[in-house]
């Protein structure tokens, strides 16, 4: 293997790249960005379900008692049972919405109302549903879902949308909807856009309750509606946690956000039981268990963290989080738990009189995760969301491409069922990684084929050699000396691939110059991961040209369409700290420029040039968190969002708003129609057998062992 000094090749490279092709311009119809997401709707399908509380039935609760409230079509989560008066007030605003009672016996018909967050039509939203069902059914009560006229679905913020934004944790209080939205940019790096708003549903008038520059999560309104409690960082901001946040509990007046006061240090997911009592979760620093705590606020005098009494409610030995209460109910609370030895999250009741857990959802569905309970105002029902694939024996469709509302009209935006996608030069095929293995598929979902069987990342097409893609194969998250090799795969010939590197070092993330003459990739050959160039045919046998040098990680490079620039991410500003910025460099080693930084401790990665070479799409934590990570099904790195930026550093724009981890974007040469694409024939249903994230049962100081699951979407992979 020959290692060539870049200086001697300066003039050669200038000549080589002066004729680089620039024929990848976006057509007049625009272009398309596709990306992967961890924990999103293209894989999982959630609905709101409910079970009667154990005290409300004389018989053992079974799956026949479980009702699916929401529509079995959308991604539905984080529900709230409004009071009967609030439901009646809301329905009066929609006089054309009527629920036809078609049950065999009118007197046996019962209705359930729920307000919830949902993803549908390419954007998060908040809906109000009413489900009528026959409570005389002794067998599968869920058969009520077969009758479409038993359901009302009402979008609550329709006509009040201010563009794509994440909506979460809604509550209905009289004529007002209280909820989280991410539609306002705080203008600060790594500052969450999540804030609490109040919308008067009669008029559509909306008021921000969270102070400007502050992020609030998980609002809970007191039984009277007077107060709202939130989990918040306050002025100090996010410090990068991705598991149990070190937020505090604040309380303010619901009407206008005034009289805001911190009542608890270190707590999340608050919920009221009366006007002076809150429950919340926190990780106990002494024993490492996540437990439920109670905060008792003074009924007179000033309120502060010094005047509030805080008591631990659930004992160590079981992780308990995201508590739920019912107004005035001091008999039990509902919690999500993770028991030692279990791979699944379940809803349990905690008896406040006997101080003991009552297992609940595990008894009817032991190998399904259940999330974020909520209790009806009369304490008679427990709600939660879970995957719906087994409901009524039906499996939800699996999206290959899920369309999202794009804030940039010239760009169609899709989540893809996979990772590290890339487009063939003509835009007629997509390569992607679905671990383990690499696949090729047509943009319409047809002709899906595995072209490489082992763990590999990412994918990139050769612009001049038809059917050739490049990738790197070997362990993710390895050290610079871990063997990872660059491979070339001929997707049109079965089992046709060859290694371009055999030096037993960490060689990964290849990208090909637009004229097909060079591959840039990262290698650990020096003991540090830096960028090198090599011939796409000869590989390392033809010699390596060192492009960057230093005791840091340079990785994930991509070429501009004119061959003038290489963009990459690097931790050179703070080596080894896990913070990555975007840089530009000419292929001759000159012009090194830092393009973008997410801020101290931040991450910006997976850069990919637009077809015209003028912009770059990438993933970053610049927008912080959109929800408490513990409330999600996967929370390894839930702060990645997709952004675009111009090559000169201007035009920074956020494209995605959700609580998932978005990453590995690819900018395609063609504009795809903005519509969902379901896998046509491969029998891919929603994934409901997934295990809960491993960190939730691990005690303090040993949480890092689960990090491999997100290795494919981090710069250091």
N, C-alpha and C positions, 0 to 999 in steps of 0.2 A: 504494500500500500504506500503510495506517495502522498506526502503532505506538502502542498505548495504554498509559498508565501503569497498573499494577495497582492502585495505591492508590485511584484514582477508582472502581474497580469492586468495591471490597471488599464493600459491602452488597449490590450486585447479585448477586455470586457466592454470597453466603450464602443469598439467596432461591432462586437457580437450583438450588443443590445440596441444599436442604432436602427437595426432593421426589424425590431420586434413587432409582432403582429398586434394590431389594435382593432380586430374585426369582431369584438364581442360587445359592440354597442347595444344598448337596450333598444328594442323596437319601439315605435311610437306609442304602442299600447301600454308601455310601462314594463316593470320587471317584478320578480317574485323573490321573496325571502322565505326559506324554510329553516326550521330549527327543531332541536329536541327539547323535551321537558320532562323532568323527573316528578312523577306523581300526578300527571295531568289527566284531562278527560279523554285523551286519545287512548289511554290504557284502562282507566278506572271509570266506573259508572255508579255514582252515588244517588241514593234517594233518601228522603226522610221517612222514617218508620216510627211506629209507636206500639207500646205494649201497655196493658193495664197494670197499675201498681198492684203488688201482691195482695194487699189488704182489700182490694175491690172485687175479688173473685173468690169463690169457695173452692174452686178446683185448681189443680196444678197448672201453672201457665205453660202453654206449649206454643209451637210455631203457628197453630191455628188462631191464636189470639193476636198475632202480629198483623198490623195494618200498614200497608204502604200508602202514604198520604200523597206523595208527589207523583209526577207524570210518567215515570219509567222511560223517559226519553232524554232528559237533560241531566246536567251535572249539578245535583241539588245538595245543599249542605247548610249547617248552622241555622237550625230552625228556632222558632219562638212561638209558644202558644199564647195568642192575645186573649185578653179577658172577653167574656161574651158581649159586654157593652162596647168595647173597642171594635170587635168584629162587626156588630150590628151597625155601628157608626160608619165603618168603612163601606159596608155593603150599601148603605144609603147613598153613598157617593156614586154608585154605579147601578142605577135603577134598571138598566137593561140586562143585568146579570141575574138570571133566575136559575134556581136549582130544581129540576123536575124530580120529584120523588117517585121513583119507579119500583120501589121495593114491594114485595108481595103484601106487606102489611104496613100501612102508613104509620101506625102507632109504634112499630118496631124500628122505625128509621131514626138514625142518629147522624149528626154532622160533626165533623172536626175541622177546625180552622187552624192554619199555620202560616206564619210569615217566615220567609227563608231567603237565603242567598242562592243564586243559581248561575250557571254558565249556559247560555243558549244563544243561537244566532250570532255567534262569534264574539260575545261580550258578556262580562258579568252583569248581573241585574238583581233586583229584589222583587219577589212575587208574593202574592197572597193567594192561598188555595183554600177551598172548602171542599171537603170530601163527604158525601153522604153514603152511609153503609147500613146494612141490615144487621142490627145487633142481636137478632134472633138466630143468626146462623151459628150452628154448633161446630161446623167444620170450616173449611178454608174461608175465613172472613175476607181474605184479600180478593175473592172473586168479585167484590164490589167494583174493583178497578175495571172490569170488563164492560161496565156501563158508562159510556162517555158522558151521558147526561147527568151523572151523579157528581160531576166535578165542575168547579168554577176555578179558573186561573186568571188572575188579574195582575198585570205588571204595574208596580206602584210608582215608578219614577219615569214612566213613559212621557215624552214631551219635555222632560226636565233634564235630559242627558246633556252633559257638557263635553262629550267625547269619551273615548275608551278610558275606563277606570275600574279598579277593583272595588267591589261592594261586599260588605261583610257585616255579620253580627247584628241583624236588624231587630228592632223592637217596635211594637205598635202601642202608642200611648194616646188614647182618644183619637183625635184627628191628625196626630203627628207621628211621623216615622223617624226613629232615631237609628243611625247606622254609621258605618265606617265607609269612607270613600277615599280614593287616591287621585282625585282629579286636579289637585292644586300642587304645583311645584314649589317646594320650600326654598329653592334657590341655593341650597347648600349641599356639598358632596356628602354622600353616605348618610343623608338625613331622610328618614322615611317620609313618604307622601301621605301616610295614613292619618286621617283626622276624622273626628266625629261631627256629624251634621244632623240637623233637624229640618225636616221638610213638612210643611203643613199641606196635607193631601188635598184639601178643598181648593187651595189657591196655587199650589206648586211653589210657594215662597220657601226658600231654603236659607238657613242660617248656619254658619260655621260655629260650633261650640268649642272647638279646640283652639287655643291661642296660636297665632301665626308663629311659625318656626318650631312648633312642638308637635310630636307624634303621639297619638293616642290609639290604643287598641282595646278590643273586647268590651264595649260599653254595656253596662247593665243599669236599667232604670229602676228606681225604688218602687214599691207597691203603690204609693200615692202618685207617682209620676213627678214628684217635685225634684228629686235628686238623680243624678247620673254618676256612676262610678266607672272609672277606666283604669287600665294599666298603662303607664306612661313612663318615659325616661325623664320627663320634665326638661329642664334646661341642659342637662349634661349630655344627652344624645346617646346614640348606639355605639357600643365598643366592639362589635363584631361577633357577639354570641349567636349561636345558631341552634340552641337547644332550649333550655329554660332561661328565659330572659331575666335580667336583673332590673326589671321595671319596678316602679312604686305604684301604689294605689292612690288615685286622686278622686275627689268628689267635688261636684259643682252643681249649680242650679240648671235643670234641664231646659228651662225657658230661654236662657240666653248665654249659658256657659259662665256666668259670673260667680263670685264667691268661691272660686276654685281653691282647694286646700289639699295638701298631701296628708293622708291619714295613716298610711302604712308604708314603711320602708321594705323593699324587697318582696314583691308579691305580684301575681298575675291572675287574669280571668276572674274578676270580682263578680259576685252575685248577691243580691239583697234577699233577706228573709223578712225584715221589717225596716222601719225608717232609721233604725240605729244599729242594725246588725248586718255585717257583710261576711261572706265566706270567700276564700281565695286560695290559690295554691302557691307554694314556694318550695325550693329545695332546701332542706335542713343542712346547714353548714357542718354540723357536728357529726351526723351519721350518714349524710348523702342521700337520704330518701326524699322523694317528692311527696309532700303531704298537704292535706287540707287544713287551713287555719281559719279561725273566726276572729273578726275584729268588732269590738263593741264600742260604738261611738258615744260620747257623752250626750245626754239629752238636754243639757243646759251649759252655758258658758262657751268658751272658745274651743274649737276643735283643732288638734294638731297631733302629730305622731306621739307626743308626750302624754296627751290626754286620752288616747285610744288604748283600750285593753286588747292585747293580742294573745290568743290561746291556740295551741296545737290541738286539732280535732282527731285526725286519723293517725294511728300509731305507725312507727317504723316497721319495715318488713314487707310492705306493699306500697308500690308507687300509686298515688291517687292524685288526680289532677282534673282540670276543667269542671269544677263543681257546678251543680244546679240546685236551686231552691224553689219553693213555692211560697207565696205570700202567707205569713203567719204560721207556716208549718214548722214546728220545732221537734217533729218526730223523726224525720229522716231527710237526708240530702241524697242526690244522685251524683255519682262521680264516674269518670273513666279510670280504669285501673290497669296496671301491668304487674302481674304476679310473677315472682321468681319461678323460672322453669317453664313459663308460658311464652309462646311466640306471638300471642294475640292480645289486643287491647279490648277490654270488655267494660260494659256498663254494670256497675254495682250500686246498691243502695247502702248507705251507712246509717244504722240505727243510732240516733243521737241519745236515746234513753239507755240502751244497753251497751253502747259504744262497741258495736260489732258490725262487720260487713255482711250483707245479704247478697249472694251471687244472683245475677239476673240474666243477662243475655247469654252468658256461657252455657246455661242450661238448655237453651234451644238452638244455639248456633255456635258451637265451641270453636270452630276454625274459621271464623269471620271476624274482622276487626269492626268495632263499633266506636263511634266518635261523638264527643261533645253533647252530653245529655241536656235535656231541658224538661221541665215539669209543668203540667197544666195548672191553671190557677186553683182548681179544686183538689190538687194533688192526686187525681185519679189516674193520670196517664204520664208515662215517661216517653219522651221523644228522643231521637238520636238519628244519625245518618250512618249508613253502611252501604257496601257494594250490593248491587241488585241482581247479579248474573243468575242466581238460582231462583229468583222470584217467578212463581207460576211456571217453572220449568223453562223459562225463556232466557236467552242470553242476548245482551245488548250488542248492537253492531260495533265493530272496531274500526276506527278511522285510520286510513293511511295518511291522509292529509286533512287536518281540521282547520278550517278557515277562521281567522280572527279579524275583527274590525281593525283596520289599519288607520292610524292617524295621518299617514302620508298617502294621499289618493293615488299617486302614481305607483305605489307598491302594494301588491297583494301579499298577505302575510299568512303563513301556515305553520302549525305544529305538525311534525312528521312522526310517525310511529317508528322511532329508531333514533340513532345518534350519528353525528359526524356525516351528514349528507353532503353530497356534491353533485353537480350537474355535468353531464357530458357536454362537449363543446357545442353541439347543436341543440342542446336542451331537450333531446328526445329520450334520455334515460337518466335515472337517479341512482347513484351508489350510496349505500348507507351501512352503518354498523348496527347489528342487533346481536348482542353478546350471547354466546361467542359466535363469531363469524361475520363475513361481509356479504352483502346482498346487492343485486341490481334489479331495478324495477322500472317499468315505463311510468310516466307521469299520470297515466289513467289507472294505475294499479295493476295492470296486466303484466304477464310474463315475469313474475317474481322468481328469482333464482338465487340460491346461495353460490357464491363464487370462490369463497375461501372459508374453511371450516373452523379455524382457531381464532383465539382472541386477537383482535386487531383494531387499530385506531390510527388516524382518521381515514378518510377516503379523498382522493383527488385524481381527476382524469388527466391523462396526457393530451395536450391540445393538438398534437400533430400525428400521434400514433393511434389509430383507431382501436377502440376496445381495451386500452391499457389504463388501469387505475393503479395508484400507488398508495401504500399504507405502511404501518409499522406493526410488527407482531411481537408479542412478548408480554411480560407482566406490566400492569399499570402501577404507578406510584413507586417505581423502583429507584434505587440510588443511581448516580451517574455510571457506576460500574455494573449495574444489572443488565444482562443481555437482552436487548431489544433490537430488532433488525428491520431495516427498510426492505419492503418487498414490492415487486411489480407483478400484477395479476392481469392475465389476459382473460377478460370476462366472456369472450366468444369461443374459448377453447376450454373444455372440461379439465379441471385440476391442473391448470397451467399457471404457475407462478414461479418466481425465482427471487433469491435474496440478492440485494445490491450491497449489503454490508455483512461482513462476517467477522468483525473485529472484537466481538463479545462485549462491546460497550453499549451504552444506552442511546440508540439511534432511533429517532422518532419524529413524527409530524413533518413528512415530506411535502413540498409544494413545488410545482413545475413552472419554469419560466414560460411566458406566452409563446416563445418560438420553439419550445420543446428541447432546448439545448442544455438546460441546467436544472438540477434539483437543489433546492435549499432545504436543509433539515437541521435538527439539533442533535448533537452528539456529546457524550460524556467522555470522549477519548482523552481529554486533558485532565480529567478529574472533576471538571465542572461542565455543565451543559451549556455549550455555546453553539453558534450557527456555523454551518459549513456548506460548501457547494460541491457537487459532484455530477458526473455525466449520467444521464438517465439510463443509458444502455450499458456502459462499462461499470457503473457503480464505483465503489471505492478502489477497484483495480486500476481505474484510470486516474487515480489521484484525488485527494481531497484539498479543497481550497478553504482556508479558514477565513470566515467573514467577521466574526466577533471574538473577543478574547477578554476574559476576566473571571474573577471568583464569584460568579453568580449564575443564574439560570436565564438563558435566552431560549425561547421556544415558540411554537405555534406560529410559524411564518406564513405569509401569503404574498403573491406578486401582483402588482398593478398590471393592467392589460397592456400598457405600453412598455412594460419591462423596466421602467425608470425607478420604481420603488419596491422595497420589500417592507412589509409591516410585520411586526412580531411583538410578543409580550415578554416582559423581563422584570425580574426583581432586583435589578442592579442598583436601584435607589436605596434598598435596604435588604441586602442579600440574606436569604434564609428565613426572613420574617413572614413569608407567605403573601406578601403584598406585591402585586403585579401591575405594571403600567404598560401602555402601548407606545411603541417606538417605530420610527421610520428610518430606513437606511438605504442608500443606493447600493446596487449589487457590486459595485467596485469598492465598497467599504467607506465611502465618504457620506457626508450629509446627515450623520446621526442626529435625530431629533426626537424628543419626547412629544408624542402627539396628544396623549390623554392620560390623566391620573384620576382615579376615583377618590383620592384623598388619602390621608395617613392610614395605613393598615388596609387599604382597599384593594379590590381585585378588578382588573379589566383584562379579558382574555378572549380567545377564539376569534381574532380579527379576520375579516374576509372582504376583499375588495368588491365594489360594484362593477358590473360589466363595462362601464365607461371609465373606470379607474378614478373617478372623482370623489367617491365616498367609500366609507368602510362601515360594515356592520360588525358588531361585537357584543359580548355579554359582559355585564358589570354589576357590581353591588352599589353603584352610585345612588340608586333610589332606596337603599336600605331595605328594611323589612316591610311587608304589607300586612302581616298578621302574626300572632304569636305562633312560633314554630311548633310548639307542642300540640297545637290544635290540628295539625296536618298529618296526613298519612305518611309522608316522607319529609323529613326536616333536616337533612344533612347540610344543605346549603340553600336555604329557601329564598335567598336574596338576589339571585341572578335574574336580571331583566335584559331584554334585547334593546340595544341602542344603535343609532347610526350617527356618523360624524363625517364632515368633509375633510379632505386630505390636509387642508390648511388649518384644521382645528376648529373651524366655525361650524354652525349648524347642528349642534348636538341635539338629538331628538330621541325621546323615549318611545318605543314601539309597543311594548307589552306591559300589561298590568295584571298581575295575579300573585298568588302565594306559592307558586311552584318554583322549581329551579329551572330556568331557561338557559340553554347553552348551545354551542356548536352550530351557529347560524351559517347559512350558505346563500349567496346571492345568485340567482339564476338569470339566464339571458332572455327568458321569455316571460310573458305575463300570463299567469294561469287565471282562469275564471275564479272569482271569489265565491267558492262554494265548497262545502265539505265533500270529501271523497272517502267512501267506505271501501274497505278491502273487498274486492269483488267475489272471491271464491275460496279463500284460504282458511275459512273456518276459525277466524280469530275473534273470539269473544272478549268481553271485558275480563280483566284479571282480578279475581276476588280471593284467591288463595294466598295472597301476599302476606308476609309476616310484618308485624309492626317493627318500626325502626329499633335496632338493637340497643341503642343508648338508653331507652326508657326503662330497662331493667338493670342496667349497670349502675353501680354506685360511683360516687365521686372518685376522680383521679384515674378512672379506667375507661373513659368514654371513647378514646380514640380508636379502639379496636374495630369499630364498625365503619371506619372511614373508606374502606375499599369500595363500598357500594356507590360512592359518588366520584370515584377516581377518574371516570371518563370525562368529567366536566370541569376539572380544575387544571390550572395552568401547569402545575407541577407533575402531572401524570406522565 
